[in-house]
Each structure stands twice: as C-alpha cells, then as structure tokens.
Amino acid sequence: MMTQRMIDLMKLLEDDPNDSFILFAIAKEYESLNMLDQALNYYLTLQRTNPSYVGLYYHLAKLYEELGKVEDALNIYDEGIFMAGKMHDQHALAELKNARTNLELMM
C-alpha cells in the first residue's frame, strides 16, 4: 500500500538516495503502515549510510523489540549509546540508556 506521503518520500529519495532524513521518514512511514520488514530494511540502510544519525538507534531497537528480537534490540541500544556519546548528544544518550534498562527489566 503506497500512501501519497510514501510516493512523495520515494520521489525525494530518488533525488538523493543517501539522505538520512528521508531514509528515516520512509522507515517511520512503513512502520505506521505496519510493514515492519520494509521499515527494518530502511533503518538498516540508514545505519549503513550514516551511522552517526543518532535518532535511528532508538527506533530501530524498538522495532527489533516489536519483532521479538531482544538480543538485536540490546545490541542496537548499545551501538546507539556509543554513538550518542561520541556525538555528545546527551538527550539521545539518556533516552537510549533508559530504553535499554527498561528492556532488560522486562527480560
């Protein structure tokens, strides 16, 4: 199912295939459509093309949680915590640490 928003995002991606914000927006759009495999694919593409895009890690880890892939989620939280520290993003760092702790408590 292609929404108008998705069509617009795909056109933007054609113009700039490595645009981090567009890759992220497409992943979120697929998530909202409950097309989780496609969302995962775009998050992973974003991670490969721009690992310093700190906002990706929380959402990718949450998607892994939703898919029941707890170890993958924990690994992504760890990668995100490392990257947020490296980028001096204290807000993301706190958010990622909190989310990781909450996941561990649910195990």
N, C-alpha and C positions, 0 to 999 in steps of 0.2 A: 504494500500500500504506500503510494507516494503522495504525501501531502504537498500542498503548494510551497510550504516552508522548505520541505526537503528538496523539491525541484529547484528552488532558488539557491539553497545551500550547495547543491551539486553543481550548479552553473558557476557559482563563485569558486568552488574547488577546482573546476576545470581551468580557471584563470590562474590559480595559484595553488598547486597540489600539495604544497608543504605549509600552508597557512594554518598555524596551530589553533587559532580561534575557530576557524571553520571546521577543522577536523573534530574539535571538541564539541562544537554545536551539532554536527551531524551525529556524533555518538549519543549526545543527550536526546536528540530527536528520535533516533532509533530506540533508545530506552523508553521514551514516552509512548512509543508505538508498540512496546513490549516485544521488539525484535532484538532480543538480547545478544544473539550471536553476531549480528551486524554491528551492534553497539560495541561489543568487545573488540571486534576487528578494527574499528576506527580508533578506539582508545589505544590499542596496541600499536597501530600505525603512528599515532601521535607520540607515544612513548619512544618509538624508534627514531622518529624525525626530530623530536625536540624534548629530550629527557628533562630539561630544566623547566618545562611547563608544569609548575608545581601543582596547579589546580587539578590536574589529571589524576593524581595518585589517589586522592580520597574517593573520587567517583569510580575509578577502576576497581579499587579494593572493595567498595560497596557492591559493585556488580558481581565480583567474584563471590562475595558473601551470599548474595541473592541466588547465585548459581550453585551454592553449596560447596564451593571450592575454598575452604577455610585456609589451607596452607598457602594457596596462591594469594589470598587476601592479606594474610600476615606478611608475606614476602613483599607485596606491593606497599603495604603500610611502611615497612622497614625502608624500602627504597625511597619512598616519599619523605620519610623523616630525615633520611640522609640528605636528600636534595633540598628540602626546605631549610635545613641547617646551612647547607652550602650557599644557598641563595639569600640567607639572612631573612627569611620570611617567617617571622615569629608567630603570626596568626595561623598560617598553614601548619607550622610545626606543632603548635598546641592542639589544633584540630585533629591532626593525624595521630598524635600520641594518645589523645583521648579515645578516638575511634578504635585504635589498636587495643588499648586496655579494655574497652567495653567488649570487644570480640573475645579477648582472652577470658574474660569473666563469664562469658556465655558458654565456654567450652567445658 
